[in-house]
Amino acid sequence: MKGILIAGVFAAFAITVIDSLECRQCQSLNNSCSIQVVTCEEGSLSCVESSVNSTLGGSLYSYQNKFCSKSNCTKNETTQVAFTVHVFDDQSYHFASQCCQDGQCNDINPGSISQTVTNTQCSACYSYNTTTCQEKTRQCFEGEQCVHIIAVQVNDTEHMLELKGCSDISQSVCETLAPENTTFGEFIFQKVQCTNATKISSTTTLAATTTTSTAIKASFASSVFGSLLLLKLLF
């Protein structure tokens, strides 16, 4: 009888611990999140925190969301992802999300990105809710690889974002998000494809330089011939 009573006390204690999960909570579209620590409702298993910082289209967009979740993040080997996709020189998209079960998550500090330009390049473009993405070529920074990402929010699947460009995404994160329609935090990654950046051919560069040089010489010769002809007509 005494053993049953002790077991009951431990069971009640376990339920109390599970029910008393505390997470940081806030939601903001302007990076001024008023964070509060709340006790999660029954059935919540994890704390989820996500953030997005975008300068696509030349406008700054910032989003944060921290909340209690019923998802079990221990099912995933990776519980934290963070990466930046550089699309054009002044336009990029930074995504960060984490899931934790031991109370409040730690802040994700953005990694330092090398600004050293390499001789590698990727196709780059972005689109919202369209199937067309007008590609341009972007030269990558050191440590970046090419990505093609299509993602939607769990509660807003009608608005799709497509990204192509150079990214500092790690190989482990690529493998985590690679399966089609992978849900991480509050985002569904319909497609995440990572490939090595293409090296810029020195032959192509030399050919382009030679063509430009030839064009300059031809233009100069034409100018000289025109000047001689004009002199002949005048005298």
N, C-alpha and C positions, 0 to 999 in steps of 0.2 A: 504494500500500500504506500509505504514511504517512497519506494523507487518510482512508482507511478506519479506521485505528487511532484517529485524532483524533475522527472521527464516533462511533466506538464509545464512547470516553471520555465525550463529551458526552451520549450516550444513557444511559449508566450513571449519570451525574451527575443527569440529569433524573429518572430512575426513583427514585434515592435521595431527591431533594427531595420527590417526590410521596409516597413511602412514609414520609417522616419528618415528616408533618403532626402537629403537636402541638396538643392542645386541653385546656382545663380540663375536669375531670370531677368530678361529685358529684351526689348525689340526696338530697333531704331533704323531710320533711313538716312540719318545725317551724322552718324558716328558719335552721337551724344547720348549713349545708352545709360539710363539711370538703373544701375545694377542693384538688385535686391536678392537676398538669400531666402528661399522659400522652402517649406516642407512639402515634398511631392505628394500627390494623391496616391491612394492605394493602387498597386499594380505597376507603378513606375519602377523601372529597373536601371535606368541610366540617366546621366546628365549629358545633354548635347549642346554644343556651342559652335556656331558657324559665323563666318564673316566674309564679305565680298567687298573689294575695292576695285573700281573700274574707271578707266579714263577713255573707254571706247567712244568714238564719235566726238572726242574733244571735250566731253563734259565729265566732271567728277561725280561718281556715284558710289555711295558707301552704305553698307547694310550690315547689321548685326542681329543675331537672334540667339538667345540662351534660354533653355527650357528643360523641363523634365520629360523623359521619353519612356515609352513602354517597350522600346526595342532593347535587345540584349546585345551590347556591343562586344561581349566576350566571344561571340560567334565569329568575329573577324580577327585575323591575326594583326591587322593594322587598325589602331584606334585613333590615329591622327594623320591627317593629310594636309599639306600646304604647298602650293606652287603658284608661280606666276607665268602667264603666257604673254609674251611680247608680240604684238601684231604689227604695229607700225612704230616709227621712231618715238612718237609721243603718246602712243595708245597701248594700254596693257590691261590685263585682267588678273587680279589676284584672288585666289580662293583658299580658304582655310576652314577646316572643320575637325572636331574631335568629339569623342564619346568616352565617358568615364563612369565608373560605378562606385568609386570610393569618395563620393561627395563632390565638392567643387573641383572643376577641372583647372589645370594650370594654364596660364596665358600662353598663347602660341606666339613666340617672337619671330618676326620675319627674318629669314636667312639673308645673309649678305650676298648680293648678286654681283659677280665680276662684270665690270664695264669694259673689259678688254674684248674688242671686236676680233673675231676669227675669220678664217677664209672658208667658213661653212655657211650654208644658207638653207632656208625652208620656204615653202609656199605659205603665205599669210593672208588671212581675211577673217571677217566675222559677219554674222547675220543674225537677225531676230525674226523668228517666226516665218522664215522663208526657206526655200530649198536651193536658193542661189547664193553663192559666196564668191564674190569677184576677187580672185587671187592675184596677189602681187608677190614679189620675192623680197624676203627680208634676210639680211646678214645677221648671224647669231652672235651672242656673247659667248665667252668661254664657259664650258660646262653645260650648255643648253643642247636640247635635242628637239626634233620636230614632233608636233602633236596635232592630232585632229580630235576635237572634243565636241560632243553634242550632249547637252544637259538640260533638265527641267527641274523645277521645284516640286516636291511631293504634293503640296497643296495647290499647285498652279501648273498642271501639266499641259495647258494650252499654249503657254509661252515658252518657246524653245530658243536656246542660245547655241550657236555653232561657232567654234573657234578653231583657227588654224594659225600656227606660228611657231616661234622658238620658245622653249620652256625649260625652266630649271627643275622640272618634275623628276623625282627619283625613280629608279627602275622598280623598286618595291611598290611604290604607289601606282605605277603603271600596271603592274601585275594585279594589284588589288582591285583596280577599277576597270580592268580590261573586259571581264565578262559583261555581255550585253545587259543593259538595264540594271546595273548595280546601284543599290541605294546606299548612300553614305550620309549620315546626318539627316538633313532635310532635302537632299538633292538626289535625283535619279540620273545617273550617268548612262545615257543610252549608248554612247560610244566613246571609248578612250583608246586611241591608237598612238603609240609612240614609235618613232623610227629615227635612225641616225641622220643627222644633218648632212646634206650633200656638200662635198668639198667643191669649192670654186676652181674650175680648171685653169691652170696657168696658161695652157695653150689657147683657151678661149679668150683670156685676158690679153695675151700677146696678139691674137688675131684681131681683136677689137682695136688694140692700139695701132697695129699695122694699117688697118682699114682707115682709122682716123688720120694717121700720118699721111697715107696716100691721098686721102681726100683733101688735106691741107695743102699738099704739094700740087695737086691738080688745080686747086683753087688759086694758088699763088701763080702757077704757070699761066693760067687763063688770064689773070690780072695783068701779068707782064705782057702777054701777047696783045691784050686789049689796049694797053698803054702805048705799045710800039705802033699799033695800027692807027691809033689816034694821032700820034706824032707824025706819021707818014701823011695823013690826010691834011694836017695843019700846015706842013711845010711842003 
